[in-house]
């Protein structure tokens, strides 16, 4: 009896909802079908990417031989390089991919770049490079000479100690050159040991630690040119060091 | 010698408009005019929809003449809104991969679903329920291809019984209620994306979604006001001054809230005085002086607010009022476009080193140029024109057209 009653119940679905419902089901089905057809089968197995991509990449032919392969025959060169500032630079960075050379050393010889365009890829001046990284302006640095004429790439010692701080700290030197501190020598503020020029990491240049150094020129009673901005050292900035607010290499910036 | 060369370098950089120190990858702006256009368009969509919801949900009967117009405006601009992004990305076909392989951790990827929800579940459904009666009548009255076109639009639901019409009305109301948070989500989301860029002090602010939302409401109301005045003029119809006055009032209130929020954000930034404040102040007083101080604040906010106050609450003849409203609405559009410009372009003008400023140079031709932007700005009006031909929103011209039941 109860079952009969239930079958007589009429669902009062508004007419509008039927086509809309069908339309929405179609759209969602289309999305599901599109996903089924278009999403690569291995997508999402390992992460939000196609894991087959790893296999695809592994299937590419090997071009680079790797550090250990070079060492097998050229261990003398490797030892020299590993003692030098180029110890972090792999052989194939300069010599190019050498997998073919490993397969047939006599048939295929790797590149040995000798023109002046190559070394400045790393050592040409670029303000984004860290201070202290040796950088040159190729047009000004011994034009016409190949780099290897003076520098051995496997042991890139400098032929002589740099004459100017800008040889390694060009970004700072350039900034200072157009600032109010242009005429100051670097050694006016930094104490630089002689060893710093030949082995910079063993003897770092000293940075100032006291406000009094700036006060030598900028204190209101300093014995310096009249055009230099003066402050009362006791009240100006008080507990802060001068370079907390002023950048000494370009002091007008703040 | 080196320092002389460097000085030349500095002079060359200054000739390009760069000042101070910037990182090499900050020289060129990656988000240009089209990315400015995108939040502007979505803002208009959200604003126009929220205006429509005032009539539908909050029963503001006086703005009835623009109810359907604002819905169609929202739809027309919604259809164009993603185009600037697709043009900017250069590979429009890749955007569909967002739907196929959605990444729930990416705000930008999930935005595709917010957009799809808003377009399909909110706007299209609401327009359909609202116009169903008219569509059915047209499918019976028209002849030839038009008849079949309207028949398809009915989706087979041709009942005009009182019960069916009541359901249309109820469904429309329900969708509008869902639509309000959706509209907030749509444009709040755009602000959210900018506001969550932690590395950029000009963007990173929790107020960003809220400021975006209110500026969206301002721009949407002003746009519908403009379109209503212009279409009435072109159709030689009398403007409903009560409606226009109410629109202007809402515009004023929205502008007051928007302006206060932006002022609050500005004051808070000044008071916080984070390390970025120096470069941001320099940017505002140099690079963004015209687009922020002049066009956004003075011409885009203060002047229109003052003229609306004068027109709405002063004793002026209706003709003068209309002109003042019209001018104010145009200035508001200029102001809101400047707001988007200042956010998008401003956020890329200063270096992340906080020590230098770059410049933005407009492209004229090309996929991201001025002409493309003008085309994308005009396209919604063309779509709106077609929509008004297919689904006339006017309640005064055609006696057979019915207004939705309150």
Boltz contact constraints between the chains, C-beta under 6 A:
constraints:
  - contact:
      token1: [A, 14]
      token2: [B, 167]
      max_distance: 6.0
  - contact:
      token1: [A, 15]
      token2: [B, 157]
      max_distance: 6.0
  - contact:
      token1: [A, 15]
      token2: [B, 159]
      max_distance: 6.0
  - contact:
      token1: [A, 16]
      token2: [B, 157]
      max_distance: 6.0
  - contact:
      token1: [A, 19]
      token2: [B, 155]
      max_distance: 6.0
  - contact:
      token1: [A, 19]
      token2: [B, 156]
      max_distance: 6.0
  - contact:
      token1: [A, 19]
      token2: [B, 157]
      max_distance: 6.0
  - contact:
      token1: [A, 35]
      token2: [B, 100]
      max_distance: 6.0
  - contact:
      token1: [A, 38]
      token2: [B, 100]
      max_distance: 6.0
  - contact:
      token1: [A, 39]
      token2: [B, 100]
      max_distance: 6.0
  - contact:
      token1: [A, 39]
      token2: [B, 101]
      max_distance: 6.0
  - contact:
      token1: [A, 48]
      token2: [B, 103]
      max_distance: 6.0
  - contact:
      token1: [A, 128]
      token2: [B, 24]
      max_distance: 6.0
  - contact:
      token1: [A, 174]
      token2: [B, 6]
      max_distance: 6.0
  - contact:
      token1: [A, 177]
      token2: [B, 3]
      max_distance: 6.0
  - contact:
      token1: [A, 177]
      token2: [B, 6]
      max_distance: 6.0
  - contact:
      token1: [A, 178]
      token2: [B, 7]
      max_distance: 6.0
  - contact:
      token1: [A, 178]
      token2: [B, 10]
      max_distance: 6.0
  - contact:
      token1: [A, 253]
      token2: [B, 355]
      max_distance: 6.0
